[in-house]
Amino acid sequence: MTWPANATLSDTDGKVTGTFGSQFGRGPGLRNRRGKALKLTLVAQTPQGDLTVTMTGDLDGDSIVNGKAEVSGLGQMEWSAKRIKQ
């Protein structure tokens, strides 16, 4: 099953900031990067209440691969991302 989501992320000196949104909700979070490893922790605001999401993945050029997301109450799922060039 696929759930599309959008993120606007910016990397400054290894600190990633931005927002994330999907059908489950939208929210900012704490983000960090070590080398090519990325970890995003956010609390999405949904109609059913706040939902904590911890996402990990590896930076590979303009993509994030090997992504795992731990969603409170829903378990773990895989994810990936690709930069949209404007």
Sequence and secondary structure as in RCSB ss.txt:
>XXXX:A:sequence
MTWPANATLSDTDGKVTGTFGSQFGRGPGLRNRRGKALKLTLVAQTPQGDLTVTMTGDLDGDSIVNGKAEVSGLG
QMEWSAKRIKQ
>XXXX:A:secstr
    EEEEEEEETTEEEEEEEETTEEEEEEEEEETTEEEEEEEEEETTEEEEEEEEEEEETTEEEEEEEEETTTE
EEEEEEE    
